[in-house]
């Protein structure tokens, strides 16, 4: 009883704040439980090891309460080891939305497991939400307004999922000669900058100088750091209009009966099957410091004439100083003005015999080998915040 009296006394002494809180909660509750809301069940793939082991706590404190308050029934599936998300996707049942809570690695595993399934054509229409909890969250700038506050980024991403606005994203299908395909949303990197980036953490004791030191030490071990590669590619394909799927209305009973009688007495003539034109591959041999094959997902709302991926190759005549300067850039996906750029709908990488090293596929390391990369245009739909969409549209003007 004393506690109840204390509550009422607090309300009386701070009636302005109490009135404001009631108004905010009422408005928020009305918005979250607004009529017409269809997305009610969500499967969450959570990587507890992300963000230095803090991901589970960050999700439970900042994202889960918002989802529960909105009336979303969530099923949380936690990964225990690297690569498990791919296997978990084999058993995922149909859901209203899929939420990936982790970083680049978790997201790449989830979409790879999803698109390897026999029923991927059906499941790929499931909208996907991305809650950035990893050390690398390359897709976040394309979907959310980012800040220096991790908690704010998580809550903002969660709210964008509840608002339901989506955007289609391209996917890269990357396949070796004997390997199952891997799928990527950002792209594939191979070269000197990638190799140096993998060693930066070794120089942690140098503090803010570690990135510069890693690039400089790499040039002492070997220079020039040039890669030879043969790239075969197909021309971009014309981008078809992005029409929302609409279920056609069923004709009336009389119309269906008349159509059946018409087809019975006057059967329609079968059209001959279309002959597919042979693919025309072009080939170009490149000598490059860094090769990057990337999607256009950096700005997913950009209006484009063609569906294509970008093949970017840095020149092989960098000086040591230029190599270090470019390596210090914050965004490794921005290539110099002198880089070679090709647009393609598919490409094949043929490495020299005996070539070694690693690719970065969405910031995940894979052994370098000959691969074929095909663009799957607008294959998946991701939730995007309306504010970020507007910001990206303004950048295009």
C-alpha positions in Angstrom: 0.0 0.0 0.0 2.9 2.3 0.8 4.3 1.8 -2.7 1.0 2.7 -4.3 0.8 5.9 -2.2 4.4 6.7 -3.2 3.5 6.3 -6.9 0.5 8.6 -6.6 2.5 11.2 -4.7 5.2 11.1 -7.5 2.5 11.6 -10.1 1.0 14.6 -8.2 4.4 16.2 -7.7 5.4 15.7 -11.3 2.1 16.0 -13.1 3.5 17.7 -16.2 6.0 14.9 -16.9 3.5 12.2 -16.0 0.9 13.7 -18.5 3.6 13.9 -21.2 4.7 10.2 -20.6 1.1 9.0 -20.8 0.6 10.8 -24.1 3.8 9.4 -25.6 3.0 5.9 -24.5 -0.6 6.1 -25.8 0.6 7.4 -29.1 3.3 4.8 -29.3 0.9 2.0 -28.4 -1.6 3.2 -31.0 1.1 3.3 -33.7 2.6 0.0 -32.8 -0.7 -1.8 -32.7 -2.2 0.1 -35.6 -4.9 -1.8 -37.6 -3.8 -3.3 -40.8 -0.4 -4.5 -39.4 0.3 -7.8 -41.1 3.8 -8.8 -40.0 3.4 -10.6 -36.7 5.8 -13.5 -36.7 9.5 -13.1 -37.1 12.5 -15.5 -37.0 15.6 -13.9 -35.6 19.0 -15.3 -36.4 21.2 -14.0 -33.6 25.0 -14.3 -33.4 25.9 -13.9 -29.6 29.6 -13.8 -30.4 29.3 -10.6 -32.5 30.5 -7.3 -31.1 33.0 -9.0 -28.9 30.4 -11.2 -27.3 28.1 -8.3 -26.4 25.6 -9.0 -29.2 23.1 -11.0 -27.1 23.0 -8.4 -24.3 22.6 -5.6 -26.9 19.8 -7.4 -28.7 17.9 -8.3 -25.5 18.1 -4.8 -24.0 17.5 -2.7 -27.1 15.8 -4.6 -29.9 13.7 -7.4 -28.3 11.6 -5.1 -26.1 10.6 -3.0 -29.1 9.6 -6.1 -31.1 7.6 -7.4 -28.1 5.9 -4.1 -27.6 4.9 -4.0 -31.2 3.1 -7.4 -30.8 5.6 -9.3 -33.0 5.9 -13.0 -32.1 9.7 -13.6 -32.3 11.5 -16.9 -32.5 15.2 -16.4 -31.6 17.7 -18.8 -33.0 21.2 -18.3 -31.7 24.3 -19.5 -33.5 27.1 -21.4 -31.6 29.9 -21.5 -34.1 31.0 -20.0 -37.4 29.1 -21.4 -40.4 26.1 -22.6 -38.3 23.7 -20.0 -39.7 23.9 -21.6 -43.1 22.8 -25.0 -41.7 20.1 -23.4 -39.5 18.6 -21.9 -42.6 18.0 -25.3 -44.1 15.4 -25.9 -41.3 13.8 -22.5 -41.2 10.0 -22.6 -41.5 8.0 -20.0 -43.4 7.8 -16.8 -41.4 6.4 -13.3 -42.0 9.9 -11.7 -41.7 13.5 -12.8 -41.2 15.7 -10.7 -38.9 19.5 -11.0 -38.9 21.1 -9.7 -35.7 24.9 -9.8 -36.2 27.5 -8.5 -38.6 28.6 -9.1 -42.2 29.5 -12.7 -41.5 26.2 -13.6 -40.0 24.3 -11.9 -42.8 26.3 -13.5 -45.5 25.8 -17.0 -43.9 22.0 -16.4 -43.6 21.5 -15.3 -47.3 23.8 -18.2 -48.5 21.8 -20.8 -46.5 18.5 -19.2 -47.7 19.4 -19.1 -51.4 20.8 -22.7 -51.4 17.4 -24.1 -50.4 15.3 -25.9 -53.1 12.4 -23.6 -52.2 14.4 -20.4 -52.3 12.2 -18.9 -55.0 9.4 -18.8 -52.5 11.4 -17.9 -49.4 13.4 -15.2 -51.1 10.2 -13.0 -51.1 10.4 -13.0 -47.2 11.4 -9.4 -46.1 14.7 -9.3 -44.2 15.6 -7.0 -41.4 19.3 -6.3 -40.5 20.1 -5.2 -36.9 23.8 -4.2 -36.9 25.6 -5.9 -34.1 28.9 -6.9 -35.7 32.3 -5.3 -35.9 31.6 -4.9 -39.7 28.1 -3.9 -40.8 28.7 -3.0 -44.5 25.0 -3.0 -45.4 23.9 -0.7 -42.7 24.7 2.6 -44.5 22.4 1.5 -47.3 19.4 0.9 -45.0 19.7 3.0 -41.9 20.8 6.4 -40.6 23.9 5.8 -38.7 25.3 7.6 -35.6 28.2 7.2 -33.2 25.8 5.6 -30.7 25.6 1.8 -31.0 22.3 1.6 -29.1 20.7 4.3 -31.2 21.7 2.4 -34.4 20.1 -0.8 -33.0 16.8 0.8 -32.1 16.7 2.7 -35.3 17.2 -0.5 -37.3 14.5 -2.2 -35.3 12.0 0.6 -35.8 12.6 0.5 -39.5 11.6 -3.2 -39.5 8.3 -2.4 -37.8 7.5 0.4 -40.2 7.6 -2.2 -43.0 9.1 -0.2 -45.8 11.4 -2.4 -48.0 13.8 -2.0 -50.9 15.0 -4.7 -53.3 18.7 -5.6 -53.2 20.9 -7.3 -55.8 22.8 -10.5 -54.8 26.0 -12.0 -56.3 26.1 -15.7 -56.8 29.8 -16.8 -56.5 30.6 -20.4 -57.5 33.9 -22.3 -57.7 34.4 -25.3 -60.0 33.5 -27.9 -57.3 32.1 -25.8 -54.5 28.5 -24.9 -53.5 27.6 -21.3 -54.4 28.2 -18.5 -51.9 26.0 -15.4 -52.0 27.0 -11.8 -51.3 25.3 -8.5 -51.0 28.4 -6.2 -51.1 31.0 -7.9 -53.3 34.3 -9.7 -53.6 37.7 -8.2 -53.0 41.1 -9.6 -53.9 44.4 -7.9 -53.8 47.0 -6.0 -51.8 44.6 -3.7 -49.9 42.6 -6.7 -48.8 45.7 -8.6 -47.7 47.0 -5.7 -45.6 43.6 -5.1 -44.0 43.7 -8.6 -42.7 46.9 -7.9 -40.8 46.1 -4.5 -39.3 44.9 -6.0 -36.0 48.4 -7.5 -35.5 49.8 -4.0 -34.9 47.3 -3.1 -32.2 50.1 -1.8 -30.0 50.7 1.1 -32.4 47.3 2.6 -31.7 46.2 5.1 -34.4 49.3 4.4 -36.5 48.5 0.7 -36.9 46.9 1.0 -40.4 49.7 3.1 -41.8 52.3 0.7 -40.3 50.6 -2.4 -41.7 50.7 -0.9 -45.3 54.3 0.3 -44.9 55.5 -3.1 -43.5 53.8 -4.9 -46.4 55.8 -2.9 -48.9 59.0 -3.8 -47.1 58.3 -7.5 -47.5 57.3 -7.4 -51.1 56.9 -4.7 -53.8 55.1 -4.2 -56.1 52.1 -6.1 -54.8 50.5 -6.8 -58.2 47.9 -9.4 -59.1 47.4 -10.9 -62.6 43.9 -12.1 -63.5 41.9 -12.9 -66.6 38.4 -11.6 -66.5 35.7 -12.8 -68.8 32.3 -11.0 -68.6 28.9 -10.7 -70.1 27.3 -7.4 -71.0 24.7 -5.9 -68.6 21.1 -6.8 -69.0 18.2 -4.3 -69.4 16.6 -3.6 -66.1 12.9 -4.6 -66.1 10.4 -2.5 -64.1 10.1 -3.5 -60.5 6.4 -4.3 -60.3 4.8 -5.5 -57.0 3.5 -9.0 -57.2 -0.3 -8.9 -57.7 -2.6 -11.9 -57.6 -4.8 -11.8 -60.7 -8.6 -11.7 -60.0 -10.4 -14.9 -60.9 -12.7 -14.6 -63.9 -16.4 -15.2 -63.5 -17.9 -18.7 -63.8 -19.6 -17.9 -67.1 -16.4 -16.6 -68.6 -14.5 -19.7 -67.6 -17.2 -22.0 -69.1 -17.2 -20.1 -72.4 -13.4 -20.2 -72.5 -13.3 -24.0 -72.0 -15.9 -24.5 -74.8 -13.9 -22.2 -77.1 -10.6 -24.0 -76.4 -12.4 -27.4 -76.9 -13.8 -26.6 -80.4 -10.9 -24.3 -81.4 -7.7 -25.5 -79.6 -5.1 -22.7 -79.3 -2.0 -23.1 -81.5 1.1 -23.9 -79.4 3.9 -21.5 -79.9 7.3 -22.9 -80.7 9.8 -22.7 -77.7 12.0 -19.7 -77.7 15.6 -20.4 -78.7 18.0 -18.8 -76.2 20.7 -16.8 -77.8 24.2 -17.9 -77.0 26.0 -15.9 -74.3 28.7 -13.6 -75.7 31.7 -13.4 -73.4 34.3 -10.7 -73.6 37.7 -11.2 -72.0 40.2 -8.8 -70.6 43.5 -9.5 -68.9 44.2 -7.2 -65.9 47.3 -6.4 -63.9 46.1 -4.8 -60.8 46.9 -3.9 -57.2 43.3 -4.6 -56.1 40.2 -6.2 -57.8 36.8 -5.5 -56.5 33.5 -6.9 -57.9 30.6 -5.1 -56.2 26.9 -4.7 -56.4 25.1 -1.3 -56.6 23.5 -1.9 -53.2 25.4 1.1 -51.8 22.5 3.1 -53.1 19.6 0.7 -53.5 17.1 3.4 -54.5 19.1 4.6 -57.4 17.2 4.4 -60.7 19.3 2.4 -63.2 18.8 1.5 -66.9 20.7 -1.8 -66.6 21.1 -4.6 -64.1 24.8 -5.0 -63.5 27.7 -5.5 -61.2 30.8 -3.3 -61.2 34.2 -4.8 -61.9 36.8 -2.3 -60.6 40.6 -2.8 -60.9 43.2 -0.5 -59.4 46.2 0.3 -61.7 49.5 -1.6 -61.1 51.7 1.5 -61.1 51.1 2.9 -57.6 54.1 4.3 -55.7 54.6 3.2 -52.1 53.4 6.6 -50.9 50.2 6.4 -53.1 49.6 2.8 -51.8 49.7 3.9 -48.2 47.6 7.0 -48.8 44.8 5.1 -50.6 45.0 2.4 -47.9 44.2 5.0 -45.2 40.9 5.9 -46.9 37.9 5.1 -44.6 35.8 3.5 -47.4 37.7 0.7 -49.1 35.0 0.4 -51.8 35.8 3.8 -53.3 38.3 3.3 -56.0 40.6 5.9 -57.5 39.8 7.9 -60.7 42.4 5.9 -62.7 41.0 2.5 -61.9 39.5 0.3 -64.6 35.7 -0.1 -64.4 33.6 -2.5 -66.2 29.8 -3.2 -66.0 28.7 -6.8 -66.4 25.8 -9.2 -65.6 28.2 -12.1 -65.0 32.0 -12.6 -64.9 34.6 -15.3 -64.6 37.9 -14.9 -62.8 40.7 -17.1 -64.0 43.8 -16.9 -61.8 47.4 -17.7 -62.9 48.6 -21.2 -62.2 49.9 -21.5 -58.7 48.2 -18.3 -57.5 47.5 -18.2 -53.8 45.8 -15.9 -51.4 42.3 -15.1 -50.2 39.2 -13.3 -51.3 37.0 -11.2 -49.1 33.4 -12.0 -49.8 31.3 -9.5 -47.8 34.2 -9.2 -45.4 34.5 -13.0 -44.9 37.7 -14.8 -46.0 37.6 -17.5 -48.7 40.5 -19.2 -50.5 41.2 -17.6 -53.8 40.3 -19.8 -56.8 38.8 -19.5 -60.3 35.1 -18.6 -59.8 32.1 -17.6 -61.8 30.0 -14.6 -60.4 26.5 -14.0 -61.6 24.2 -11.1 -60.7 20.8 -12.0 -59.3 19.0 -8.6 -59.7 16.6 -7.5 -57.0 16.7 -11.0 -55.5 15.9 -10.1 -51.8 13.9 -7.4 -50.1 15.3 -5.6 -47.0 13.7 -3.2 -44.6 14.9 0.4 -45.0 14.2 3.5 -42.9 12.1 6.1 -44.7 14.6 8.8 -43.6 17.6 6.9 -45.1 15.6 6.4 -48.4 15.0 10.2 -48.6 18.6 10.9 -47.9 19.8 8.5 -50.6 17.3 10.1 -53.1 18.7 13.5 -52.4 22.3 12.3 -53.0 21.2 11.4 -56.6 20.0 15.0 -57.4 
